[in-house]
Amino acid sequence: MASATSSKPFGRTTHRDPLLPSPRRRSTKRRWQWLSLLLLCIHAYAENSTSPHDLVLIANPGSRTPMSLSRETARAIFAMRQRSLDDSGAAIEVFVLPDSSPVHSRFAKQVLGIYPSQLRLAWDRGVYSGTGQAPNQVNSQAQMLDRIANTTNGVGYVEREWVDERVRAIPLR
């Protein structure tokens, strides 16, 4: 009767131990590990790279706006819940693009983390209740730059490629 582990030359057995991974399984697993690492690196690079179409908060260079803002503070400013940034009580002039603008939609979703309809709802609620006001609406990014450059406490947003020396970009922290 032949043994299940009959020996071949050089001590190899014909049957492998089922608890040990096969060389093919190890190779496939290694490939998946490398692929996962590659995808993770690509994702990290994509998040850290900047595009000219990235959106940035902008302010008048002479304003008392802080050098950076938290996402929560930016959300409160653009929802018209926070009207000043310092103890002096100087009111912020908020400028936004029309609701139909793709830049406005991207700003609300990507930067503020809310839907544009939620912003509109917050503005309308304040206006109709008499407790607040809607932000100043401009028609284009060029007009946004002009208005913020000429308004002492002006705050707004544009695509990165539009930023020039007339305004100051405010990073989110």
C-alpha positions in Angstrom: 0.0 0.0 0.0 1.4 3.4 -1.0 1.8 6.1 1.5 -0.1 9.4 1.1 3.2 11.3 1.7 5.4 9.3 -0.7 8.8 10.8 -1.1 10.2 12.2 -4.3 13.9 12.8 -4.8 15.4 15.5 -2.6 12.8 15.1 0.2 9.8 16.7 -1.5 6.3 15.3 -0.8 3.6 14.9 -3.3 0.9 16.3 -1.0 1.1 19.7 0.6 0.0 20.5 4.1 -3.4 22.1 3.7 -2.8 24.5 6.5 0.1 26.2 4.6 -0.7 28.7 1.9 0.2 27.7 -1.5 2.9 29.6 -3.4 0.2 30.8 -5.8 -2.0 32.1 -3.0 1.0 33.9 -1.4 1.8 35.5 -4.8 -1.8 36.7 -5.3 -2.0 38.1 -1.8 1.3 39.9 -2.3 -0.1 41.5 -5.6 -3.2 42.7 -3.8 -1.1 44.2 -1.0 1.1 46.1 -3.6 -2.0 47.2 -5.5 -3.7 48.5 -2.3 -0.5 50.4 -1.3 -0.3 51.9 -4.8 -4.0 53.0 -4.7 -3.5 54.5 -1.2 -0.5 56.5 -2.4 -2.4 57.8 -5.5 -5.3 58.8 -3.2 -3.0 60.6 -0.8 -1.3 62.5 -3.7 -4.6 63.5 -5.2 -5.9 64.9 -1.9 -2.7 67.0 -1.4 -2.3 68.3 -4.9 -3.9 71.6 -5.7 -5.7 72.4 -8.9 -6.4 75.8 -10.3 -10.1 74.9 -10.0 -9.9 74.3 -6.3 -12.1 76.7 -4.3 -10.6 79.1 -1.8 -12.1 81.6 0.6 -11.0 85.1 0.0 -11.1 88.3 2.0 -10.1 91.9 1.6 -6.4 92.2 2.6 -7.2 95.1 5.0 -9.9 93.2 6.9 -9.5 91.8 10.3 -10.3 88.3 9.0 -8.1 85.7 10.7 -5.2 84.1 8.7 -7.2 80.8 8.7 -10.7 79.6 9.5 -12.2 76.4 10.7 -14.8 74.7 8.5 -17.4 75.4 11.2 -16.6 79.1 11.3 -16.8 79.3 7.5 -20.1 77.5 7.5 -21.5 79.9 10.2 -20.3 82.9 8.2 -21.8 81.8 4.9 -25.0 80.7 6.6 -25.2 84.2 7.9 -25.2 83.0 11.6 -21.9 84.7 12.4 -21.8 88.4 11.5 -18.4 89.4 12.9 -15.0 87.8 13.5 -13.4 89.8 16.2 -14.3 91.6 19.4 -14.7 95.0 17.6 -18.0 93.8 16.2 -17.2 95.0 12.7 -19.8 93.3 10.4 -18.6 90.9 7.7 -19.9 91.6 4.2 -20.5 88.1 2.7 -20.6 87.7 -1.1 -21.8 84.7 -2.9 -22.4 83.6 -6.5 -25.9 82.8 -7.8 -27.5 79.5 -6.8 -27.4 78.3 -10.4 -23.6 78.7 -10.5 -21.6 75.4 -10.6 -18.9 77.2 -8.6 -21.4 78.0 -5.8 -22.6 74.4 -5.8 -19.1 73.1 -5.5 -18.3 75.6 -2.8 -21.2 74.6 -0.7 -20.6 70.9 -1.0 -16.8 70.7 -1.0 -15.8 73.6 1.3 -18.8 74.0 3.6 -19.9 70.4 3.6 -23.6 71.3 3.0 -26.0 71.4 0.0 -26.6 74.7 -1.7 -30.4 74.3 -0.9 -29.5 74.2 2.8 -27.7 77.5 2.5 -30.7 79.0 0.7 -33.0 77.7 3.3 -30.9 79.3 6.1 -30.9 82.6 4.3 -34.6 82.6 3.5 -35.5 81.7 7.1 -33.5 84.6 8.4 -34.9 87.1 5.9 -38.6 86.0 6.3 -38.4 85.9 10.1 -36.8 89.4 10.2 -33.8 88.1 12.2 -31.2 88.1 9.5 -30.4 89.0 5.9 -29.2 87.2 2.8 -25.6 87.6 1.6 -24.7 90.0 -1.3 -25.0 88.2 -4.6 -22.6 88.8 -7.4 -22.9 87.5 -11.0 -19.3 86.3 -11.7 -16.0 85.5 -10.1 -14.5 88.7 -11.6 -17.3 90.7 -9.9 -16.7 88.8 -6.7 -13.0 89.9 -6.8 -13.9 93.5 -7.5 -16.5 93.7 -4.7 -14.3 92.0 -2.1 -11.3 94.1 -3.0 -13.4 97.3 -2.5 -15.2 96.2 0.6 -13.2 96.5 3.9 -14.7 93.4 5.6 -15.7 91.5 2.4 -15.5 87.7 2.4 -16.3 85.4 -0.5 -14.9 82.5 -2.6 -13.5 81.9 -6.0 -11.5 79.2 -7.9 -7.8 79.4 -7.0 -6.9 80.5 -10.5 -8.8 83.8 -10.0 -6.9 84.9 -6.8 -4.7 87.9 -7.4 -3.0 90.6 -5.3 -6.2 92.5 -4.6 -7.5 89.8 -2.2 -6.1 87.5 0.4 -6.7 83.7 0.3 -7.9 82.2 3.6 -7.0 78.6 4.1 -9.3 76.3 6.1 -7.8 74.4 9.0 
